[in-house]
Structure formats: C-alpha cells, structure tokens
Amino acid sequence: MLRIGTGSGWWGDRISPAAQVAEKGDLDYLCFETMAEATVSTAQVRRRRDPDFGGYDTYLEDRFDAVLPHCIRRGTKIVTNQGWVNPLGAARAIRARLDAHGAHDWKVAAVTGAEVTDRIGRLAGPILETGASIDTIEGDIVSAEAYLGAEPIVAALAAGADVVVTGRVADPALFLAPMMHTFGWTRADTARLGQGAGIGHLLECGAQVTGGYFVDPGYKDVPEPWNLGFPIAEVEADGAAVLTKVAGTGGVIDRRTVLEQMFYEVHDPARYITPDVVVDFTGASIEPIGLDRVRVSGITGSPRTDTLKVSIGAQEGFIGEGMFFYAGPGALDKARLAE
C-alpha cells in the first residue's frame, strides 16, 4: 500500500491543508501541483521584465516551511512542479529550506527539458486550435513548454532523490511517478499506468475531489467548505486506490465528487491522452466503502502517443479580467457562499 497526498491544486491554493495532510496523513509521498498554462506564460513574461524574479512558484518557500517538519519526521518524499520555468532555481531554494530545517542529508533533484521555445519552429506541427502553421506566430511566441511524463521523475527517485521538482509535466505524472517507482511499473504496463494516471487525475486538483467545486447549496451540500481537506490516495500494487482525506476536515469524498472530478478537463473518457499512457475511464468502478472513503478501480489504458503536446504562449494583445462562474439551479446561492 502506497499513500500519496495532495499538497496543492493550483498556485494560489491554501497552505494550511498541505501542512495538515503532511502532519496527519501518514504519507509516503506529498505532491504539489501549482502550474497552470496561464501560470507558465505569466512567469515567462515576468522573467523577461524582472531580472530578480526566480522563475519558480512564489509560494515555494512558504509551502516547504509548512510541510517539511512533518515530512522530515515521517520520511515523506515530495514531488512538485513548483519549478515553473526555472526548476534548477527552485531546487536551490528547496535545498536552502531543507538545510534550514536540518535535513542536510535529503537529496533534491530537478527535472528540466520541458522548455522548447528555441526549437519550437523545428519541432511543432500545426497549432491545434486553428490548424495554422507555427510560423504564423513565430515572432510573437513568448514561451513553449512540452508536457513531460513521469519517467524522468521516476529516474530521479531511483537515483535517491527525496524531493523532485519539475517544470512543465502533465499533472497526473506527478502522482503516477511514485506509483511507478514503488511498484516497478514500466511503460509496457499500460493497464496499470492507465489506472495510476487516472488516480493522479483525481488527485491533481486538490479540493475539487473533496467537494470544493462540487458544492451547490440546497442541491449538493458539503460540510464546512471553508475547511476543505486535501485528498489522499491509498494505492494498491495494481493501481486501484481508495480516495480519502484527513478525519475532521471539511468537505466530502463520495461517488458523486469522484465522478465530477473524473470528467474534469477530459474530452474523450475512452482516450484521455497523457504523456505516459492513453487513459480509458469507461470501465471505472467507483465504490463507496465508508465515510469519505471511495475505492476506484477498473480504469485502464493503451500505449502512449509518439508525440507530446506543447503549450505555447504568444503575444496577441492585452486583456485584464477577473470572473468566477457558477452554474446550476443554485448558482446565486453558490456565488453568495463564495462571497
């Protein structure tokens, strides 16, 4: 049994639930996901304008200071994409935080290679949104990052790393890598990789699977949404897992919350493409087995594609806008709850 916890689901996520899951989750691994497509583009633009900007998660030190006392005591390893556009700089900052907490023997690895800005004109096919050739925006490109998979993280863990920090990787890969390393899965184990990537997909957005975006007052009520706990997966050797959270935290994990997160950002449930495996959710079994305990199995996969997706940021004008969207019969009540 492998216990993996989520420490964040986006850059601005609360830090206290990460400390809570690190302290009370009895984790083998704690994974931080803080990089969205807009986060990367914004970081690249800021790095061009501000030579003092480190290029990594601006809350990196705060997150590590909150969880390291618990992780060091428990021996919980950390996998994170907080490296953003400068994983080596992030690794140096993590090294400093480890030393400050007395963990001088802990090893840090940085995964680089995602940024392909200088080569994108030679590497890329058509732009997926428009079908146009990449050279139509070549002069406007700010950055280009390929979505790497779990294998370089697995290599770092195999080399003895206690903390692995990456730039752009596919979100499920952060969680899949500890499974591959622990259970010895290879790229040929497509069924297990599919199951593991599926579990990673459920964990990657943090409180979304524990009731955060699920809540709809009067229709889908969630206890203490202001105190949402982050999810934990108890993973078995075949990739099946029980999703749960720290006892006493707000939120809920049940069949409905798992179903909603399962289809989050999934265009084709039978062919969810990741760098490691093409995931098939259509045979998934979602079985409640206790309070805030749901067992997920039956996800499978097929061999990965020959190419990787690349996220490209380009200058196409300027717009500033802030919105929160709420849908459903309880939309007004949801907005009031958020307020």
N, C-alpha and C positions, 0 to 999 in steps of 0.2 A: 504494500500500500504506500502510495506517494501522496503527500499532502502539499498542494500548491495553493497559495493565496494571492489575491489581487491587492495591490497597494494603491493603484490609481487607475482611472478610466479616461482621463484627459489631463491636459496641462494644468488647468485651474482647480483640479479636484481638491477636496478637503484632505488635510494631512492626518487629522486625528483618527479616522478609521484605519489608516495604514498602521499607525502605532498600535492600535487596538488589536488588529489581526496579527501583527507581529508578536505581540505580547501573549495573546490568549489563544492563537490559532494552532499552536503546536506544529508549525510549518517546516517542511523540508526546503521549500522554495517560496520566495516572495517576488512577485513580478509587477513592475511598474510600466504602465502604458501611458505615455504623455504626449505622443506625437500625432497630430492630425496633419492633413495635407496643407491646410492654411498655416499651421504652426511652422512647418518647414519653410514655406515661401516667406513668411514674415521674418523668420530667423535669418534667412539669406539676405533679405533686404536690409535688415538691421545690421548685419555683419558688415555689409558694404558701407554703411553710413557711420557706424560706431566702432572704431578700432578696439575699444575696451570691452566690447561685448564678447563673452566667452563662447557663444555659439551653441551652448547646451541649455537644458532645462533651467530656467531662472529660479526654480524652487528646489533644485537638486540638493543643495546643502541642507535645507530645512527638512526635506523628506528623509535624508540619510541620518541626520541627527536625531530624528524622531524614532526611527526604527532600529538603528544599529545596536543600542543597548540590549534589545530583546533578541535580535538576530545573532549577535555575538554569543549571548548566553545559550541560546538554543542550538547554534550551529546552522542557522537558516541561511542558505545561499540566496543571492539576489540576482535576478535577470531584469534588465531595464533598457528601454530605448530612449532614455533621457539624454543620450549623446547628441540628439538632433543633428546638427550639421558639423559637429566637432567632437566625435567620440573620444579622441585622444585627450582633448582638453578636459572632457568630463571625467575620464579615467584618472587624470592627475588630481582633479578636485575630489574624487572619491577616495583616492589614496590619502589625501590630506585628512579627510574626515575619519577614515579608519585609524590613522595614526593618532588622531586626537582622542579617539575612544580606546586606544591601547591595543588595537588589533593589528599589530605590526607584522604578524605572520600571515595575514589574509592576503590573497593574491587577487589582482584586478586585471581583467582582460578587456580590450577594446576591439570591437568588430568594425572594420572600415570597409570601404569599397562600394558603398551604395551610390555615392555621388558620381554621376557620369556626365556632368554638364559639359565638359570639354570634349566629349566624344559623342554626344547625343546625335549630332548630324550624321555621323557614320553608322550609328547603331540602330536608329529607330526606323520603324515602318510608318504607316500613316497615323495621324492624330485620331484617336478613337472617336472623339465627339463629332468631328467634322469630316473625316476621311481625307483631309488635305495633307499634303506632304509637309514634313517637318521643316523644310527650308522656307516655308511661307511665314514662319515666326522666328526664324533663326536669330535675327538681330534683336529680338525682344525677349529672349529667354533669360530668366534670372537664375534658374537652377533646374536640375533634372536629377532625380533620385530613383534608382531601381528598388523595387521591393524585394529584399533578400529573404531567404528562408531560414530554417532552423539549423542547418548543417554547420555554419561557422560558429554558432553558439555552442553546439554540441562539441565541436573541436576544442573550444576554449574550456569547457567544463572537463573534458577528458584530459586536458593539459594541467588541471588542478586549480582552475580559477574558482574563487569563492564569490566574486562579483563579476558579471559580464555586462558591459554597457555597449549599446549599439547605436548606429544611426538608423536610417530607414530600414525597417524589416516589416514584413507582414505581421499584423497584430497577433494572430494566433500562434505565430512561430515562437514568440516569447515564452509561451506556455508549453508548446509542443516540445521544445528543445530539452527541458528537464525530463520529460517522459522518455524521449529517445535515448538520452544518456543513461537514465536509470534502468530502463528495461531492455536496452540493447537493440532497439528497433533500427532498421536500415531503410534506405529509400525503396527497397523491394517490398517492404511490409506495408503495402498500400492500404489494406483494410484497417490495420492498427493506426497508421498515420492519419487516415480519414477520421477515425474515431477521436484520436487525440487532438487533431486540428479543430474538430467540431467542439470539443470541450473547451479548447482555447478560445474559440469564437464566443462561447457562452460567458467566459470569464473576462474577456478583454475590456468590456465597457463598465466594469466595476458594479456600481449600484444599480445599473439598469436591470440586471437579473435578480436583484433583491428587492425590486418594487419601485425603483426611482421614477422611471418614465412610465411605468405601468399604471401608477396611481391615478384614479379618476373618481373624485369624491362622490359618494352616493351610488356609484356603479361598481367600482373596483377599489374598495377602501384598503388602505395599508396602514398598519400601526406605526406611529412615530416616524413619519417620513423625514423629519429633521434630524433623526439619529440613525440613518440607514447604515447597516453594516455592509462590509465588502465581502464578496463570495470566497468560498474555499471549495476546492475540488479534492475529494479523496479518490485518487485514480488507481485502478487495478491494472494488472500487467497486460491485459488485452485492450486497454484504453477506456473501458467502461468506467464511469465515475459517479459518485454521489456528490451533488452540489449542496452545500450547507453554508452556514455563517456562524459567527461567534454568538453564543447564547446571551440573551439580554439586549441585543442590539435591535434597533428598529428595522422596519421593512418586513418582507416575507419572501420565501422561496417556495413556490408551488408549481404545479403543472402549467398554469397559465403564464406565470412570469417567465418560465423557461421557454415556452412556445413563442412568446413575443420576441424574446432576445434571439432565439434560434433563427428567426427570419429577418433579423435586423441587417440591412445592407446586403441581402442575399438576392441576387437577380434570378437565379435558377437553382432551386433547392436540390436538384439532382446533379448539378455541375457547378459547385461553388469553387472557383479557381483560386488556389493559393500557390506560392512558390514551391511547396513541398509535396502537395497532393491535390487532386481534384475531389472535393468532398461531396458525398451523396447523403443528404439528410432524410431522404424519403422513407427509409426503413427505420427511423429512430423510434425507440421505445422510451417514453417519459413516464416514470413510475414513482409516485409519491410513496415514501416508506416511513414517514414520520414527520413530526413538526419541523418545518424548514429543512427537510431532507428529501431530495428528489434524485432517483437513480436514472442516469441517461446512458443508454446502450443502443446498439443496432445501427449507429452511423458507420458508414464505410467510405471507401474511396477508390479512385483509379489513378494510374500513373500521372505524374505531373506533366505540365506542358513543356515544350522545348524552349520557350521564351519567357521573359519576365515582364511584368507591367512596370512602366516608368511614370512617375508623377512629375509633370513639368509645370513650373511657374513662369509666367510670361507677363510682361508689362502690356496691359490692354486698357489703360485708363485708370481712373481712381474713383472709388465709391466708398463711403462710410455709412454703415447702417447697423443697428442692433435690433434683433427681433427674437421673441420666443413664440413658438407655435403650439397651440393646444387644439386638439380636435375631439370630436365625440359629443354625445349628449351633455356631458358635464364640463364642457370647455370653459365656461365662465367660472365655475367653481374651482377648476384646476388652476386657472390664472390667479384667482384670489388666494389659493393655497400657496402658489409660488411667491406671490407678493408678500 
